[in-house]
């Protein structure tokens, strides 16, 4: 009787381990990734006033995420954000210690548009390529250590709007932000920057 109990317990543990191993492995199957992509597009369209379109999403082992041709728009085909390619390469083992090590975060061919018709304020930003590396992001302490930032072919157009009357601020105790920089490192290269252009 005892042998049967031990046998069934071992089988149960093995089945549980198999499920824990197989379920994350499914995320690396392209068909599953396409299913998640379509569900995310439908969810954003149903829950918000924006439309989300993503041409391709891929996750490579262990945590190398690539998103291509992502488009966020409003009804009427007003483009809010377009990203030609986003790549995030995150180390797996530091996550177990509630730390994030970003080997490389890259944005390529990205355009963002914001327009406030009431305040007549507009902002348009274009990024040829942005590369960011963060060796240590401590989720528990909320501290981020950014070691390097590279920006090329940046272009920002700003249209100032009308100032809105605001009531006097209320004095209250401020809570700490989500993250504070620990070591921002150095900005290695910035080129093609055109600020303040209408």
C-alpha positions as CSV (number, residue, x, y, z in Angstrom):
1,X,0.0,0.0,0.0
2,X,2.8,2.4,0.9
3,X,4.6,1.6,-2.3
4,X,1.5,2.5,-4.3
5,X,1.1,5.8,-2.5
6,X,4.7,6.7,-3.2
7,X,4.4,5.7,-6.8
8,X,1.3,7.8,-7.4
9,X,2.9,10.8,-5.6
10,X,6.0,10.5,-7.8
11,X,3.8,10.3,-10.9
12,X,1.9,13.4,-9.7
13,X,5.1,15.3,-9.2
14,X,6.4,14.3,-12.6
15,X,3.2,15.4,-14.3
16,X,3.3,18.7,-12.5
17,X,6.9,19.3,-13.5
18,X,6.1,18.3,-17.1
19,X,3.3,20.8,-17.2
20,X,5.5,23.6,-15.7
21,X,8.1,22.9,-18.4
22,X,5.8,22.4,-21.4
23,X,3.6,25.5,-20.8
24,X,6.4,28.0,-21.0
25,X,7.9,26.1,-23.9
26,X,4.7,26.7,-25.9
27,X,5.4,30.4,-26.0
28,X,8.3,29.7,-28.3
29,X,6.1,28.1,-31.0
30,X,5.3,30.5,-33.8
31,X,1.7,29.4,-34.0
32,X,1.1,30.2,-30.3
33,X,2.9,33.5,-30.7
34,X,0.6,34.4,-33.7
35,X,-2.4,33.5,-31.5
36,X,-1.3,35.7,-28.7
37,X,-0.7,38.5,-31.2
38,X,-4.2,38.4,-32.6
39,X,-5.7,38.2,-29.1
40,X,-3.8,41.2,-28.0
41,X,-4.9,43.2,-31.1
42,X,-8.6,42.2,-30.4
43,X,-8.3,43.1,-26.7
44,X,-6.9,46.5,-27.3
45,X,-9.5,47.3,-29.9
46,X,-12.3,46.1,-27.6
47,X,-11.1,47.8,-24.4
48,X,-9.8,51.1,-25.7
49,X,-10.5,53.6,-28.4
50,X,-7.3,52.7,-30.2
51,X,-6.5,50.1,-32.8
52,X,-3.4,47.9,-32.5
53,X,-1.8,46.2,-35.5
54,X,1.3,44.0,-35.2
55,X,2.8,42.3,-38.3
56,X,5.1,39.9,-36.5
57,X,6.0,38.9,-32.9
58,X,8.7,36.4,-32.1
59,X,10.2,35.1,-28.8
60,X,13.5,33.3,-28.8
61,X,15.1,31.4,-25.9
62,X,15.4,32.5,-23.2
63,X,13.8,36.0,-23.3
64,X,14.7,37.6,-26.6
65,X,11.5,39.4,-27.8
66,X,11.2,40.9,-31.3
67,X,8.1,42.9,-32.5
68,X,8.0,44.2,-36.0
69,X,5.8,46.8,-37.6
70,X,3.6,47.7,-34.6
71,X,1.0,50.4,-35.3
72,X,-1.3,52.1,-32.8
73,X,-3.9,54.3,-34.4
74,X,-7.2,56.1,-33.6
75,X,-10.4,55.7,-35.6
76,X,-9.9,57.6,-38.9
77,X,-6.4,56.1,-39.4
78,X,-4.7,58.8,-37.2
79,X,-1.3,57.2,-36.4
80,X,-0.3,57.7,-32.7
81,X,2.7,55.3,-32.7
82,X,4.5,53.3,-35.3
83,X,7.5,51.1,-34.5
84,X,9.3,49.3,-37.3
85,X,11.2,47.0,-35.0
86,X,11.4,46.5,-31.2
87,X,13.9,44.1,-29.7
88,X,14.3,43.3,-26.0
89,X,16.9,40.8,-24.9
90,X,16.5,40.1,-21.2
91,X,18.6,37.7,-19.0
92,X,16.5,34.9,-17.4
93,X,18.3,34.1,-14.2
94,X,18.3,37.6,-12.6
95,X,14.5,37.5,-12.8
96,X,14.5,34.9,-10.1
97,X,16.0,37.5,-7.8
98,X,13.5,40.1,-8.8
99,X,16.1,41.9,-10.9
100,X,16.1,42.7,-14.6
101,X,19.2,42.7,-16.7
102,X,18.5,44.1,-20.2
103,X,21.3,43.0,-22.5
104,X,19.9,45.2,-25.2
105,X,16.7,47.2,-25.9
106,X,16.4,48.5,-29.4
107,X,13.8,50.7,-31.1
108,X,14.2,51.2,-34.9
109,X,12.2,53.4,-37.3
110,X,9.8,54.7,-34.6
111,X,7.4,57.6,-35.0
112,X,5.1,59.0,-32.3
113,X,2.4,61.6,-32.8
114,X,0.4,63.5,-30.1
115,X,-2.2,66.2,-30.8
116,X,-4.4,68.1,-28.3
117,X,-6.8,70.0,-30.4
118,X,-8.3,71.8,-27.4
119,X,-5.0,73.2,-26.3
120,X,-3.6,73.4,-29.8
121,X,-0.6,71.4,-28.7
122,X,1.2,69.0,-30.9
123,X,4.2,66.7,-30.6
124,X,5.9,64.6,-33.2
125,X,9.0,62.5,-32.5
126,X,10.9,60.3,-34.9
127,X,13.7,57.8,-33.9
128,X,16.0,56.2,-36.4
129,X,17.5,53.9,-33.8
130,X,17.6,53.9,-30.0
131,X,19.8,51.3,-28.2
132,X,19.6,51.1,-24.4
133,X,21.4,48.7,-22.0
134,X,20.6,48.3,-18.3
135,X,22.7,45.9,-16.3
136,X,20.6,46.0,-13.1
137,X,17.0,46.9,-12.6
138,X,16.0,46.0,-9.1
139,X,12.2,45.5,-8.9
140,X,12.1,45.3,-5.2
141,X,14.1,48.5,-4.5
142,X,12.8,50.2,-7.6
143,X,16.2,51.2,-8.7
144,X,17.3,51.2,-12.4
145,X,20.9,51.2,-13.5
146,X,21.3,52.3,-17.2
147,X,24.8,51.7,-18.5
148,X,24.5,53.1,-22.0
149,X,22.2,54.9,-24.4
150,X,22.7,55.3,-28.1
151,X,20.4,57.5,-30.2
152,X,20.8,58.2,-33.9
153,X,18.6,60.1,-36.4
154,X,16.3,61.7,-33.8
155,X,13.8,64.4,-34.8
156,X,11.4,66.2,-32.6
157,X,8.8,68.7,-33.7
158,X,6.9,70.6,-31.1
159,X,3.9,73.0,-31.5
160,X,3.3,74.9,-28.3
161,X,-0.3,75.4,-27.4
162,X,-2.3,77.8,-25.3
163,X,-1.7,77.9,-21.6
164,X,-4.6,76.6,-19.5
165,X,-5.5,78.3,-16.3
166,X,-4.7,76.0,-13.4
167,X,-5.8,76.2,-9.8
168,X,-3.2,76.7,-7.1
169,X,-1.5,73.3,-6.3
170,X,-2.5,71.4,-3.2
171,X,0.3,70.6,-0.8
172,X,0.4,66.9,-0.2
173,X,2.9,64.3,0.6
174,X,4.3,62.8,-2.5
175,X,4.8,59.1,-2.9
176,X,8.0,57.8,-4.5
177,X,7.9,57.2,-8.2
178,X,8.0,53.7,-9.7
179,X,11.8,53.8,-10.3
180,X,14.7,56.1,-9.6
181,X,17.9,56.0,-11.6
182,X,20.9,54.5,-9.9
183,X,23.6,54.9,-12.5
184,X,22.6,56.4,-15.8
185,X,26.0,55.6,-17.3
186,X,26.9,57.6,-20.4
187,X,25.2,58.5,-23.6
188,X,27.6,57.2,-26.3
189,X,26.3,58.9,-29.4
190,X,23.5,61.2,-30.4
191,X,23.2,62.3,-34.0
192,X,20.6,64.0,-36.2
193,X,18.8,65.7,-33.3
194,X,16.5,68.5,-34.4
195,X,14.5,69.9,-31.4
196,X,11.9,72.6,-31.3
197,X,10.9,72.6,-35.0
198,X,7.4,73.5,-36.0
